[in-house]
């Protein structure tokens, strides 16, 4: 099932692809290629996403995978030995992933154009929602809807929070209450939100990690509204 994006969002994704292709050209498979400050903070985010997730025999989708750092973290820190599929729009990053992780799949797919035609046990999304665009909320909700439709167990993603000391015009920030409400009311009633972790010593908890679990129960509205 495809998701139709407004023309302005489709244009922004094209710009985003070019932006990250430039970063890969400059930084290779380093954290800078994914717009992270350092490897320590990059890996901290990935570990938070994977903590508590049922990875036993899992088929994992890494949406916005870059060169596959998530796979390295899963194997080294969590003993992951399941199936990994990384999807991205940036072919140079995918080429690096294929070279570093033989046996894993790295594929260029436009998920919001309906090019995701298989199901996964676990879906990870790290850093994809951080880039500012005219309708960041529209992009987030469209992506989460498309991804959860293909997720059998857990969809885990992170995003920058509005609980910050200052804003960067180039980044997208989201109210954790809005994110939780969307997931709870539109994806699954089984949602966990973490806003207690730091990725660098001395920093505040300025981002959130959300786990949306598949369950047989149906979504319900917030009765207090």
BELVENRA-V69898 format. One line per field, one symbol per residue. ss: DSSP state (a for helix, b for strand, c for the rest). phi: phi as a letter, one per 20 degrees, with the letter a starting at -180 (. if undefined). psi: psi as a letter, one per 30 degrees, with the letter a starting at -180 (. if undefined). A space follows every 50 residues. Layout:
# BELVENRA-V69898
ss = ???
phi = ???
psi = ???
This chain:
# BELVENRA-V69898
ss = ccccccaaaaaaaaaaaaaaaaaaaaacccaaaaccccaaaaaaaaaaaa ccccccccbbbbbcccccaaaaaaaaaaccccbbbbbbccaaaaaaaaaa ccccbbbbccaaaccccccbbbbbbcccccbccccaaaaaaaaaaaaaac bbbbbbbbbbbcccccccccbcbbcaaaaaaaaaaaaccbbbbbcccccc ccccccbbbbbbbcccccccccccc
phi = .edeeggfffffffffgffffffffecmeffffdmdfbfgfffffffffe fmefdfleedddemflenfgfgffffdcmfceedcdcaedfgfffffffe cfoedcceceffdneddbdcfccdccnfeeefbgcfffffffffffffgd dedbddbcafefecfbddfeddccfgffffffffecdbfdcccdcddcdb gneefdbcccdddfbffefcffffe
psi = klkkkleeeeeeeeeeeeefeeeeeefbglfffghleleeeeeeeeeeef kgkjgjgkjkkjkhfbgheeeeeeeefggkgakkjkklfjeeeeeeeeef ikflkjkjkjefgggjglllekkkjkfegfkkleieeeeeeeeeeeeffg kfdkjklllklfilflkkfflkkkkeeeeeeeeeffekfjkkkkhflkfk kflljgllkkkjkklfllklljff.
